[in-house]
Amino acid sequence: MPTRTRIPAIALLVCLLMGSEVLATNGLYRIGIGPRSVGRGGADTALSDDAFAIHSNPAGMAFVPGHRYDGALGLNFLGVDFRSSINDDQSFEPIPAADFALVFAPGDPFHFGDAFDPSTYDSYYVDSDADLPDDPDLRAAVVAEEFNESQYGSAWRIGFGVIGITGGKIDLEVATEPIFTEPVDYETNTLFPGLVASVAYRPTNWLSIGASFDFVYALFEVDGPLSVTSETMMGVPTTIGGGTFGQLTANLLGNPTIESYSDMDDVRSYGFGGRIGVMVQPNRFISFGLVYQAPTYFLDMLGNVNTDFTREINFLTNDNNPLGFFSEAFLRTELPDFDQGFQSSYDIEIEFELPQQIRGGVAISPLDSITIALDVGWINWSSTMDEFSATLKNGTNPNVNVLLGSDQTSIAIPLDWDDQFVIGLGFSGNPTDWLTLRAGYNYSNNPIPADKMLPSFPVIIEHHITAGGSIYLGPWSGDFGFSWGLPNSVSIGQHDTHPELSNSTIEAELIEVWLGVGLSF
């Protein structure tokens, strides 16, 4: 593929290690890493033009000449709208983000001084059409010979970086019937920065293989109603036989689910994952790439959760309920102290992992100054997002402990996500030797069934339009990337796990703006 810089420039002594919140729009995954990838719709499996190859396709590092640093700062604007017969609330959260990556070519010299010596800048611009014969056959032969003799420097590459794997922030106030008739917060704050280490080897001029390892820190905070089946109440009444509290609630009161308001704070964990990749560039006009990303396995996510069943108990015992009076009298008899209320704190353990995915891509340069790239991918959400599983331990409220039959309980909420198929199409052109322009499109089907949709995780955007560009000054580059996740709405009929969300609509839209600085050294 056409390469702009052939001479290495500067070594950055420090790669800033900072995590960031990012928005995920291919399900929980991002459409692209870095302004260049974002600008071409995430089509980067068969392209290697920056240090973010450590994550997109580690094999591509070996086709980036010399040493390379890239850093990017982003600002993401997520808009979420929840509408129902009694509710219409919007969340619009500006979310900062950052990614950094550094690639070394062992054995290649460093040219630190070039970055600050403008007299060397002209050597970084390559006029690929200069001195080529006019005859098309001879021209093709010369180009092929030059490509086969070209050197990318060392056959090895070692890369490091900090990449935002996934994350986001949402804050809605939602009122639902019959329990939460007054608005309550649906708030999500997730942060999954990954420390990435990569290696690549190029055994020939046209083939590279690479692998990377991710060490991921996870922070998970979610506030909002939590709906579980009545069967969760496993406590057995002493004054009435015939089943548990849950069975009595479901059979006598016709209440198959129990609603609480939950506040999960500081749920943290560490995870491990990685990917292997191959890149093939048989000539300067075409390139192929293939990446397999393994699941990211997390240790049990540990934290605290505060639950409040007060609204549910009030609904079951109020005067509008035909059995409300008897329900209250019954509970006052069975529970240690009815007037103490139904707020409880727990230690929580959550099982979670991110799924495997496979991506393949091709990039073609019909002209030396134009590149068209296509990526196709598959994300195996059905293997990891089939349900939300958690264990709550050490409950502090004796009333709730009696209802549950213990000071601990397990919950499993069906999610039933579908697998996702992703298409990224990107275009880049160089109108001058100091400028590249990019445009792209990314599509991914919404993986969440409508009857499992939650306002706190509206990762439903399907279509993205992207644009970007780079300006070059010797070994330096300034990069820009823009993505517009077009508004997508999902209408919920009868919700399967949260009846209060039935007959509502959730809409989401995302705008990403990225600025980056790159340096070849």
Buried (B, 14 or more C-beta within 10 A) or exposed (E): BBBBBBBBBBBBEEBEEEBBBBBBBBBBBBBBBBBBBBBBBBBBBBBBBBBBBBBBBBBBBBBBBBBBBBBBBBEBBBBBBBBBEEBEBEBEBEBEBBBBBBBBBEEBEBBBEBBEEEEBBEBBBBEBEEEBEEEEEEEBEBBBEEBEEEEBBBBBBBBBBBBBBBBBBBBBBBBBBEBBBEBBBBBBBBBBBBBBBBBBBBEEBBBBBBBBBBBBBBBBBBBBBBBBBBBBBBBBBEEEEEBBBBBBBBEBBEBBBBBBBBBBBEBBBEBBBBBBBBBBBBBBBBBBBBBBBBBBBBBEBEBBBBBBBEBBBBBBBEEEBEEBEEBBEBBEEBBEEBEEBBBBBBBBBBBBBBBBBBBBBBBBBEEBBEBBBBBBBBBBBBEBBEBBBBBBEEBEBBBBBBBBBEBBBEBBBEBBBBBBBBBBBBBBBBEEBBEBBBBBBBBBBBBBBBBBBBBBBBBBBBBBBBBBBBEBEBBBBBBBBBBBBEBBEBEBEEBBBBBBBBEBBBBBBBBBBBBBBBBBB
